[in-house]
Amino acid sequence: MTPIAALFDIAAAYYVHIAQAQVFLDGNKRTGAAAAIVFLDANGYPITGNSMRIHEALLAVAKGEMDRAGMAVLLRELTA
């Protein structure tokens, strides 16, 4: 795995695992998304794509329709 691919995999891990862990009473999906977005921005890959896709991905993760690998691909597309 290349260093850049690893960054997106880590961001996807933040996104998916925080959202699925349900550690907070409310806001788990938003917290996971925020963690991924801040992590990528801090590493020089700000999200520039359609933010509505992030919202749709939140719901897909919650329903089990999107996994970590799919999230990594989406995040990479949104930073291009």
Buried (B, 14 or more C-beta within 10 A) or exposed (E): EEEEEEBBBBBBBBBBBBBBEEEEEEEBBBBBBBBBBBBBEEBEBEBEBEEEBBEEBBEBBBEEEBEBEBBBEBBBEBBE
